[in-house]
């Protein structure tokens, strides 16, 4: 019985692995868990999150993000001394050698705007990230259940959006 159980367990593990694996490699960069919290129904904006680890000896830079669901930009959210929340488009994001940069709520994120069709839990959104050294890499952002309180799934009119010079 054991001689059948081990191969079966190995088969289960290897067939389940692609569904669990959510990392992408581009040169010295590893992009981990690109995801979008499910926005409200018919939302025109959403935020995307991930981490990017640079295992190399030289800095790389994220230069752009592009997707087919709408206008796609790299943004940085911040709150000034007066408590005013703003988002600033980032023309490039440094990924220092030997470090990890987190794209997360309240900080760096991928901003999807003017979304053309509903994005719902379970969807996969292809996004091409272009790096200075690693070049372009297309990753799939998985749309996951919203954990609540995600400003990108709701109205964005309260946020000031500016472009960094």
C-alpha positions in Angstrom: 0.0 0.0 0.0 2.8 2.4 0.9 4.5 1.9 -2.5 1.3 3.4 -4.1 0.8 6.1 -1.6 4.1 7.8 -2.1 3.9 8.2 -5.9 0.3 9.4 -5.5 1.3 12.0 -2.9 4.1 13.2 -5.1 1.7 13.5 -8.1 -0.7 15.5 -6.0 2.0 17.8 -4.8 3.4 18.4 -8.3 0.0 19.0 -9.8 -1.0 21.4 -7.0 2.3 23.3 -7.2 1.5 25.5 -10.2 -1.7 26.7 -8.5 0.4 27.6 -5.4 3.5 29.0 -7.2 3.1 32.6 -7.8 6.6 33.8 -8.3 8.3 35.1 -11.5 11.9 35.4 -12.4 13.5 38.2 -14.5 17.3 38.3 -14.6 18.4 38.8 -10.9 14.8 39.7 -9.9 12.2 37.6 -8.2 8.6 38.9 -8.3 6.5 37.3 -5.6 2.8 37.1 -5.2 1.5 39.8 -7.5 -2.1 40.3 -6.4 -5.1 42.7 -6.6 -7.6 42.8 -3.8 -11.0 42.4 -5.5 -12.4 45.9 -6.1 -16.0 46.8 -5.6 -18.3 45.8 -8.5 -17.9 48.2 -11.5 -15.0 50.0 -9.8 -12.9 51.9 -12.2 -9.7 51.7 -10.1 -7.8 49.0 -8.3 -4.4 48.6 -6.6 -1.9 45.8 -7.3 0.7 44.5 -4.8 3.8 42.3 -4.9 7.4 42.1 -3.7 10.5 42.3 -5.9 13.7 40.8 -4.6 17.0 41.7 -6.3 19.5 38.8 -5.7 22.1 40.4 -8.0 25.1 42.7 -7.3 23.7 45.7 -9.2 20.7 47.9 -8.8 17.8 47.5 -11.3 14.9 49.8 -11.8 11.2 49.2 -12.5 10.5 51.6 -15.3 6.9 50.9 -16.2 3.8 48.7 -15.8 1.3 48.0 -18.6 -1.9 46.0 -18.7 -4.9 45.5 -21.0 -7.5 46.3 -18.3 -6.9 50.1 -18.4 -4.3 52.7 -17.7 -1.6 51.2 -15.5 1.0 53.2 -13.5 3.4 52.7 -10.6 2.3 54.9 -7.7 3.5 55.8 -4.2 0.9 56.7 -1.6 1.9 58.9 1.3 0.4 61.2 4.0 1.9 64.6 4.5 2.3 66.4 7.9 -1.2 67.8 7.7 -2.7 64.3 7.2 -3.4 64.8 3.5 -3.1 61.5 1.6 -1.6 61.8 -1.9 -0.6 59.4 -4.6 2.3 60.2 -6.9 3.2 58.5 -10.1 6.7 57.1 -10.0 8.6 57.3 -13.2 11.0 54.6 -11.9 11.5 52.6 -8.7 15.0 51.5 -7.7 15.4 47.8 -6.7 18.7 47.9 -4.8 21.1 45.0 -5.1 20.6 42.4 -2.4 17.3 44.0 -1.2 13.6 43.5 -1.5 11.1 46.2 -2.3 7.5 45.7 -1.2 4.6 47.1 -3.1 1.9 47.2 -0.5 -1.2 49.1 0.7 -0.2 52.6 1.9 3.1 52.7 -0.1 4.3 51.7 -3.5 1.7 49.9 -5.7 0.6 49.3 -9.2 -2.4 51.5 -10.0 -5.0 50.3 -12.4 -7.3 53.2 -13.6 -10.2 53.5 -16.0 -10.8 49.8 -15.8 -12.7 48.7 -18.9 -14.4 45.6 -17.6 -15.3 44.3 -14.1 -12.4 42.6 -12.3 -13.5 40.0 -9.9 -12.1 37.4 -7.4 -10.4 34.6 -9.3 -9.4 36.6 -12.3 -5.8 36.8 -13.5 -4.6 40.1 -14.9 -1.5 40.0 -17.1 0.8 42.9 -16.4 4.0 43.6 -18.2 6.6 45.1 -15.9 9.6 46.7 -17.6 12.9 46.8 -15.8 16.1 48.8 -16.8 18.4 45.7 -16.7 16.1 42.6 -16.5 13.9 43.9 -19.4 10.1 43.2 -19.8 8.5 40.4 -17.9 4.8 39.6 -17.9 3.3 38.4 -14.6 -0.3 37.5 -13.7 -1.8 39.5 -10.9 -4.3 37.2 -9.1 -7.5 38.9 -8.0 -8.1 37.8 -4.5 -10.8 38.4 -1.9 -10.5 41.9 -0.5 -9.5 42.0 3.1 -11.5 45.1 3.7 -10.4 48.7 3.9 -8.6 48.7 0.5 -8.9 52.2 -0.8 -8.3 50.9 -4.4 -11.5 49.0 -4.5 -13.6 52.1 -3.7 -13.9 55.8 -4.7 -10.6 57.6 -5.3 -11.9 61.1 -5.4 -10.6 61.9 -2.0 -7.0 61.2 -3.0 -4.9 63.9 -4.6 -3.0 62.4 -7.5 0.2 64.2 -8.8 3.0 63.3 -11.1 6.5 63.4 -9.8 8.8 65.6 -11.9 
